[in-house]
Amino acid sequence: MASAVSCSCRSCLFDCRAALKIRPSYSKAQARAAQCCMFLRRYDECIDLCDKMLVASPTDKISLELRAQAVAGKVSLVEQNSPLVCVLN
């Protein structure tokens, strides 16, 4: 089931990107694309999309929350991939 949802999000993201090529300021496509990026763990792209939405609407609660989640996800991903260092005294 997760694979079907993931596939659906990739397809939706593809459609949103196409819409944004035609009209870059299309807020609904930006929001949907950011949500899909978050689900697909494409945190950098999600953050970029949220930043674009926040330029148009700096106090948009949904964009702010989604951006914060993407930043937290990115930090978590970096922490998971960083090597552990043991310090012995």
C-alpha positions, -999 to +999 in steps of 0.1 A: +000+000+000+028+024+008+043+018-026+010+029-042+008+061-022+045+068-029+038+063-067+008+086-065+028+113-048+055+111-074+029+114-101+013+143-083+047+160-079+053+156-116+020+172-124+026+201-100+060+207-116+044+209-150+018+234-137+045+255-121+064+257-154+034+272-170+025+295-140+053+297-114+031+316-089+003+290-088-001+287-051-022+255-051+004+237-072+032+250-049+014+237-018+006+203-032+042+199-046+056+208-011+033+183+005+044+156-019+081+165-014+076+161+023+060+127+019+088+116-004+115+130+019+127+155-006+134+180+021+155+205+002+128+208-025+101+211+001+120+239+018+125+257-015+088+255-023+078+267+011+102+296+008+086+306-025+051+304-009+063+325+021+075+353-002+039+357-013+024+351+021+049+355+049+025+345+077+009+315+060+006+290+089+006+259+067+037+269+048+055+278+080+046+244+096+055+224+065+089+242+062+096+235+099+088+198+094+111+196+063+139+213+082+135+188+111+133+159+087+165+171+069+183+174+103+172+140+113+184+125+080+218+141+083+221+128+119+212+093+107+238+094+080+266+109+100+292+085+114+293+080+152+324+091+169+334+076+203+356+095+226+374+074+252+390+090+282 
